[in-house]
Amino acid sequence: MIDLEQLSAVFQELERLVESEEALAAFRPNARLLREAAEQLAEGNLQVRTLAPGHCPTIPTRALAARLLRALDPLPCLDGDEPMDLARGVGRLLGNLVNGVTHEIYRNYDDLIPGSK
């Protein structure tokens, strides 16, 4: 079973990083929505709102993209034994992460992603 507390902690750290870096200010709304959704999942609320595509600001430097990836590195995996509604909620959260943050990393800094080339 996925560790929902760890999932929530990762998104709290992501938001702290985004809040601490003025160059990432445009990501603050997305980071907040992601943290809130992760906390809702940890509290048992499996209804995760979907972040619309196209809300991914620019990451100004490779160093910041690398820091974002390091913050996301401890994301726990789905084990496959989760109830379907929980798996869907986590899937929506991870889809929001792609739409709200990692899409930009893949688009401009794909060399930072192991196995992407």
Residue pairs with C-beta under 8 A, 6 or more apart in sequence:
1 79
1 81
1 82
2 76
2 77
2 78
2 79
2 82
2 86
2 90
3 76
4 38
4 41
4 42
5 42
6 74
6 76
7 38
7 41
7 42
7 75
7 76
7 90
7 93
8 35
8 38
8 39
8 41
8 42
9 74
10 38
10 71
10 72
10 74
10 75
10 76
11 31
11 34
11 35
11 37
11 38
11 39
12 35
12 38
13 71
14 31
14 34
14 35
14 68
14 71
14 72
14 101
15 28
15 31
15 32
15 34
15 35
17 24
17 67
17 68
17 71
18 24
18 25
18 27
18 28
18 31
19 28
19 31
21 64
21 67
23 60
23 61
23 64
24 59
24 64
24 68
26 57
26 58
27 57
27 59
27 100
27 101
29 55
30 51
30 55
30 56
30 57
30 96
30 100
30 101
31 100
31 101
33 49
33 51
33 96
33 100
34 51
34 93
34 96
34 97
34 100
34 101
37 48
37 49
37 92
37 93
37 96
38 93
40 46
40 47
40 48
41 48
41 86
41 89
41 90
41 93
46 85
46 86
46 88
46 89
47 89
48 89
48 92
48 93
48 96
49 92
50 92
50 95
50 96
51 95
51 96
51 99
51 100
52 99
53 99
54 99
55 99
55 100
56 99
56 100
56 101
56 103
56 104
57 104
58 104
58 108
59 65
59 68
59 104
59 105
59 108
59 109
62 109
62 112
65 104
65 105
65 108
65 109
65 112
66 109
66 112
68 101
68 102
68 105
69 105
69 112
69 113
72 97
72 101
72 102
78 87
78 90
82 90
105 112
105 113
106 113
106 116
110 116
110 117
111 117
